[in-house]
Amino acid sequence: MLEPVATIGSILTFIVFLIGLVGVRASSKQTDAVYYPSFFLAVCGLTFLAIASMVNKEFLGAPLGGWGIACMFSAAIGFILTSMFDVYKNSKSISEN
């Protein structure tokens, strides 16, 4: 059970990393919209964890609780990486003014 959860978490983290990087680079001003993918994954993770306590189902080799843990892991890493990119971009724009 650990291997599918780690694989799913790694894939989701990479996807959120790319979406956050593209979102920060594409935005022309300071916005919170770049954090929405990580927020969406956090909500999905909490939903999966809540459903896992009531239903014992597996999807792609991992139970729903594993999917919840993987989503929460990728959301946390996504928030951290996106905030680092956002801070770096905004600090460059502040120092230029």
Residue pairs with C-beta under 8 A, 6 or more apart in sequence:
1 61
1 62
1 63
1 66
4 60
4 61
4 62
4 66
5 62
5 66
5 67
5 69
5 70
6 70
8 60
8 62
8 66
8 67
8 70
9 69
9 70
9 71
9 73
9 74
12 41
12 70
12 71
12 73
12 74
13 73
13 74
13 77
13 78
15 74
16 37
16 38
16 41
16 74
16 75
16 77
16 78
16 81
16 82
17 77
17 78
17 81
19 37
20 34
20 35
20 37
20 38
20 78
20 81
20 82
20 85
21 81
21 82
21 85
23 33
23 34
23 37
23 82
24 34
24 82
24 85
24 86
24 89
25 85
25 89
27 33
27 34
30 86
30 90
34 82
34 85
34 86
35 79
35 82
35 83
37 78
38 74
38 75
38 76
38 78
38 79
38 82
39 75
41 71
41 72
41 74
41 75
41 78
42 71
42 72
42 75
42 76
44 68
44 71
45 67
45 68
45 69
45 70
45 71
45 72
45 75
46 68
46 72
47 68
48 64
48 65
48 67
48 68
48 71
49 64
49 65
49 68
49 69
49 72
51 64
52 63
52 64
52 65
52 67
52 68
53 65
55 64
56 63
57 63
57 64
58 64
59 67
62 70
